[in-house]
Structures are given as C-alpha cells and as structure tokens.
C-alpha cells in the first residue's frame, strides 16, 4: 500500500473458513476496480473472533493474493459487536465500513454508502426503505420479529431508522471514532448502540436502501439472540443513565 488508505473494510468472522474464499475474491475484485478507476486506496481487515476452524489460515493464505488484506485476531471468541469494534479501531482509513462475512449486502452496494457520506458522517444500509431490493427474504417469522425489534429500538433509544440491524454501515472515522471507543455491547445488539451514540454525539446519519439477500447459513438464532438483543437495548439505556457515554464534541 503506497499511502494511507482512503477506505477500510472490516469483516468480522467466526468459523468462516468455507465462506471466506468466495467473499475475499468478490471484495478483492471490487477493490481492484476502485483502485484502477477511482484511484481509491483500500485496506481490508478480517477480524477472526477466536474461530475454531481454519479462518485465520484462509486469511493469511489470501494475503499474498490480496494487497491491503490484514488479519486482526481476538484473543478469544468475544462476539460480533466486539469484533466490529476491534476492527474499526484498528482501521487506518478516512472512511471505515463494516460488512458481514457472507456479503448479504453485495460489496458493490458500498458505492451507495460512500456517496451518502459526501453529506453525512454515518451511512447505514437498509433493507426496509425499499423491500423490492431484497433478493432473498428471511422467513415471515424473522421479518416480523425484525419489525417488532425495530419498534422496541425506537422506544428505548430514540433511534428512528427503519432498519438498524443490516450489517452494512460506513463511517467517517475522524468524527465517528468516539462511538466505537464508547461502544459497550459485544453481541448482535451492538448496532442500535452505535446509532444511539452517533445521535448522542451529534453525528449526521442517513439510511440508504441496498440490495440484500438472506443467507440460510446465518448464525443469528431468532429466539435466543432476539432476547439477548432486547437485553442489550436495556443495557444501552442503563449505560446512558450511568454516565458510560459522556458527551464530547465530535471534531
């Protein structure tokens, strides 16, 4: 890499040895196009969350074929929220984007988020703004649970976005770093916390409709993780009241 990256892409990964080769190939092809056409310098950080399979070996093997690919390792399995936080705080790019290892939102959709960041500090991918862009839907039960959860998010946090849970979000890091420094939630309920913190620190955020396809190999358990995410929302409210999110001016 010849100069500091313009963009960092963070991919949390837990036992993703089977899916990562295809994901890294798609991301590498997109990065190569951005470098060739726009002169964009990009780094990709895959955060291995204490995987028990060959996830780390897959990443190190790909480093010889993927300029700017970095392996970031958690000391043990900590959860998706922790992995995203770890990767975002390690990122060197002016803009940092995190995406799921299954690329449910195609990496090409990152162009929409980057465009949105011309006028905002935070851009979040959304399945709810235009459901015609959903190529493969979740089950009716999952989609209904998602709508209920979104209502609870609005009630407990004041965050008004239609879809807080899409794992495809981009941030201008100079102003947004503080929200990852203050992030407390380590499991799947971290997304509303990030958006709550962005609002608390006066960051401008925009919701962007993106193409998305449900992966049947999703690691989110509808009942167990829904209960955990509800509890995480309660934690966010408590953390705010307890002073764990002190306000600072974002510069």
C-alpha positions as CSV (number, residue, x, y, z in Angstrom):
1,X,0.0,0.0,0.0
2,X,1.6,3.2,-1.2
3,X,-0.3,5.7,1.0
4,X,-2.7,5.7,3.9
5,X,-6.0,4.1,2.9
6,X,-9.0,6.1,1.9
7,X,-11.3,3.3,2.9
8,X,-11.1,0.5,5.4
9,X,-13.4,-2.5,5.1
10,X,-13.9,-4.5,8.3
11,X,-15.3,-8.1,8.1
12,X,-16.0,-9.8,11.4
13,X,-15.5,-13.6,11.0
14,X,-16.2,-16.6,13.3
15,X,-15.7,-20.0,11.8
16,X,-15.9,-18.7,8.3
17,X,-13.3,-20.8,6.6
18,X,-15.7,-22.1,4.0
19,X,-17.3,-18.8,3.0
20,X,-14.3,-16.5,3.2
21,X,-12.6,-17.5,-0.1
22,X,-15.6,-16.5,-2.2
23,X,-16.1,-13.4,-0.1
24,X,-12.5,-12.3,-0.3
25,X,-12.5,-12.9,-4.1
26,X,-15.5,-10.7,-4.5
27,X,-14.1,-8.0,-2.3
28,X,-10.7,-8.1,-4.0
29,X,-12.3,-7.7,-7.4
30,X,-14.3,-4.7,-6.2
31,X,-11.2,-3.2,-4.5
32,X,-9.1,-3.7,-7.7
33,X,-11.8,-1.8,-9.7
34,X,-11.9,1.1,-7.3
35,X,-8.1,1.4,-7.4
36,X,-8.0,1.3,-11.2
37,X,-10.9,3.6,-11.9
38,X,-11.1,6.0,-8.9
39,X,-7.5,5.8,-7.5
40,X,-9.0,4.7,-4.2
41,X,-6.6,3.1,-1.7
42,X,-8.4,0.4,0.3
43,X,-7.4,-1.9,3.2
44,X,-9.5,-4.9,4.2
45,X,-9.4,-6.1,7.8
46,X,-10.8,-9.5,8.6
47,X,-11.3,-9.9,12.4
48,X,-11.0,-13.5,13.4
49,X,-13.2,-13.9,16.5
50,X,-11.5,-16.9,18.1
51,X,-12.5,-19.3,15.3
52,X,-12.1,-23.0,15.8
53,X,-11.7,-23.8,12.1
54,X,-9.1,-22.6,9.6
55,X,-10.4,-19.0,9.3
56,X,-7.1,-17.4,10.2
57,X,-5.2,-19.7,7.8
58,X,-7.5,-18.8,5.0
59,X,-6.8,-15.1,5.6
60,X,-3.1,-15.5,5.8
61,X,-3.1,-17.6,2.6
62,X,-5.0,-14.8,0.8
63,X,-2.6,-12.1,1.8
64,X,-0.2,-13.0,-1.0
65,X,-3.0,-12.5,-3.5
66,X,-4.8,-9.5,-2.0
67,X,-2.9,-6.3,-1.4
68,X,-4.0,-4.5,1.7
69,X,-5.6,-7.6,3.3
70,X,-5.0,-7.7,7.1
71,X,-5.7,-10.3,9.8
72,X,-6.9,-8.9,13.1
73,X,-7.3,-11.6,15.8
74,X,-9.3,-11.5,19.0
75,X,-7.7,-13.3,21.9
76,X,-10.9,-15.5,22.2
77,X,-14.4,-15.6,20.9
78,X,-16.0,-12.3,22.0
79,X,-18.9,-11.7,19.7
80,X,-19.8,-9.8,16.5
81,X,-20.0,-6.4,18.3
82,X,-16.6,-6.7,19.9
83,X,-15.1,-7.9,16.5
84,X,-16.6,-4.9,14.7
85,X,-15.3,-2.5,17.4
86,X,-11.8,-4.1,17.3
87,X,-11.6,-3.8,13.5
88,X,-12.9,-0.3,13.3
89,X,-10.5,0.9,16.0
90,X,-7.6,-0.8,14.1
91,X,-8.7,0.7,10.8
92,X,-6.5,3.3,9.2
93,X,-8.9,4.6,6.6
94,X,-10.5,8.1,6.5
95,X,-13.7,6.1,6.0
96,X,-14.4,2.7,7.5
97,X,-17.1,0.3,6.5
98,X,-18.1,-3.0,8.1
99,X,-19.9,-5.8,6.3
100,X,-20.9,-9.3,7.1
101,X,-18.7,-12.2,6.0
102,X,-21.5,-13.7,3.9
103,X,-21.9,-10.4,1.9
104,X,-25.6,-10.5,2.3
105,X,-25.4,-6.9,1.0
106,X,-23.1,-7.2,-2.1
107,X,-19.9,-5.3,-1.7
108,X,-20.8,-3.3,-4.8
109,X,-23.5,-1.6,-2.7
110,X,-20.7,0.1,-0.8
111,X,-20.7,2.7,-3.6
112,X,-24.1,3.9,-2.3
113,X,-22.8,4.3,1.2
114,X,-19.7,6.2,0.1
115,X,-21.8,8.6,-2.0
116,X,-24.1,9.2,1.0
117,X,-21.1,10.1,3.2
118,X,-20.5,13.1,1.0
119,X,-23.2,14.8,3.0
120,X,-23.3,12.7,6.3
121,X,-21.0,11.3,9.0
122,X,-22.7,7.9,9.0
123,X,-24.4,5.9,6.3
124,X,-26.3,2.7,7.1
125,X,-27.5,0.1,4.7
126,X,-31.3,-0.6,4.9
127,X,-33.5,-3.4,3.8
128,X,-36.6,-1.6,4.9
129,X,-36.6,1.5,2.8
130,X,-37.1,-0.4,-0.4
131,X,-38.0,-4.0,0.1
132,X,-38.1,-4.6,-3.7
133,X,-34.3,-4.7,-3.4
134,X,-34.4,-7.8,-1.2
135,X,-33.4,-10.7,-3.4
136,X,-33.9,-13.5,-0.9
137,X,-36.3,-12.8,2.0
138,X,-36.0,-14.2,5.6
139,X,-38.8,-16.3,6.9
140,X,-42.0,-14.4,7.7
141,X,-41.3,-15.1,11.4
142,X,-37.9,-13.5,11.2
143,X,-39.1,-10.5,9.3
144,X,-42.0,-10.0,11.8
145,X,-39.5,-10.3,14.7
146,X,-37.3,-7.7,13.0
147,X,-40.2,-5.2,12.8
148,X,-41.1,-5.7,16.4
149,X,-37.5,-5.3,17.4
150,X,-37.3,-2.1,15.4
151,X,-40.2,-0.7,17.4
152,X,-38.5,-1.5,20.6
153,X,-35.3,0.2,19.4
154,X,-37.3,3.3,18.7
155,X,-39.0,3.2,22.1
156,X,-35.8,2.6,24.2
157,X,-33.2,4.5,22.3
158,X,-34.9,7.2,20.2
159,X,-33.2,5.9,17.1
160,X,-35.7,6.4,14.2
161,X,-34.2,4.3,11.4
162,X,-36.4,1.7,9.8
163,X,-33.6,-0.9,9.8
164,X,-30.8,-0.8,12.4
165,X,-29.7,-4.4,12.0
166,X,-28.4,-4.6,8.5
167,X,-24.7,-5.4,8.8
168,X,-23.6,-2.9,6.3
169,X,-22.6,0.5,7.7
170,X,-20.0,3.2,6.8
171,X,-18.5,5.9,9.0
172,X,-16.2,9.0,8.6
173,X,-13.7,7.9,11.2
174,X,-12.4,11.3,12.4
175,X,-15.8,12.2,13.8
176,X,-17.1,8.7,14.4
177,X,-14.2,7.1,16.3
178,X,-15.6,8.2,19.6
179,X,-18.7,5.9,19.2
180,X,-16.5,2.8,18.8
181,X,-14.4,3.9,21.8
182,X,-17.5,4.1,23.9
183,X,-19.3,1.0,22.5
184,X,-20.1,-1.5,25.3
185,X,-22.2,-4.1,23.6
186,X,-20.2,-7.1,22.3
187,X,-23.0,-9.3,20.8
188,X,-25.5,-8.8,18.0
189,X,-27.3,-5.9,19.8
190,X,-24.4,-3.5,19.1
191,X,-25.9,-1.8,16.0
192,X,-28.6,0.2,17.9
193,X,-25.9,1.2,20.4
194,X,-23.7,2.6,17.6
195,X,-26.6,4.6,16.2
196,X,-27.6,5.8,19.6
197,X,-24.1,7.0,20.2
198,X,-23.9,8.7,16.8
199,X,-27.1,10.6,17.7
200,X,-25.8,11.4,21.2
201,X,-22.6,12.9,19.8
202,X,-24.3,15.0,17.1
203,X,-23.2,12.9,14.1
204,X,-25.4,13.1,11.0
205,X,-26.6,9.8,9.8
206,X,-28.5,8.6,6.7
207,X,-30.3,5.4,5.9
208,X,-29.6,4.1,2.4
209,X,-31.6,1.3,0.6
210,X,-29.3,-1.5,-0.5
211,X,-29.7,-4.8,-2.3
212,X,-29.7,-7.7,0.2
213,X,-30.2,-11.5,0.2
214,X,-30.7,-13.6,3.3
215,X,-28.1,-16.3,3.8
216,X,-29.6,-19.5,5.2
217,X,-26.3,-20.1,7.0
218,X,-26.9,-17.0,9.2
219,X,-25.6,-17.5,12.7
220,X,-28.3,-15.4,14.3
221,X,-30.7,-17.6,16.3
222,X,-34.2,-15.9,16.1
223,X,-35.4,-16.6,19.7
224,X,-32.1,-16.7,21.7
225,X,-30.5,-13.8,20.0
226,X,-33.6,-11.7,19.9
227,X,-33.9,-12.0,23.7
228,X,-30.2,-11.1,24.0
229,X,-30.6,-8.1,21.7
230,X,-33.6,-6.9,23.8
231,X,-31.5,-7.1,26.9
232,X,-28.7,-5.2,25.1
233,X,-31.2,-2.3,24.4
234,X,-31.9,-2.2,28.2
235,X,-28.1,-2.0,28.8
236,X,-27.8,0.9,26.4
237,X,-30.4,2.9,28.3
238,X,-28.7,2.0,31.6
239,X,-25.3,2.9,30.3
240,X,-26.5,6.3,29.2
241,X,-28.1,6.9,32.6
242,X,-25.0,5.6,34.4
243,X,-22.7,8.0,32.5
244,X,-20.8,5.5,30.4
245,X,-21.4,7.6,27.3
246,X,-20.1,11.0,28.2
247,X,-20.8,13.6,25.5
248,X,-17.8,15.1,23.7
249,X,-17.9,17.4,20.7
250,X,-17.0,15.4,17.6
251,X,-14.4,17.3,15.5
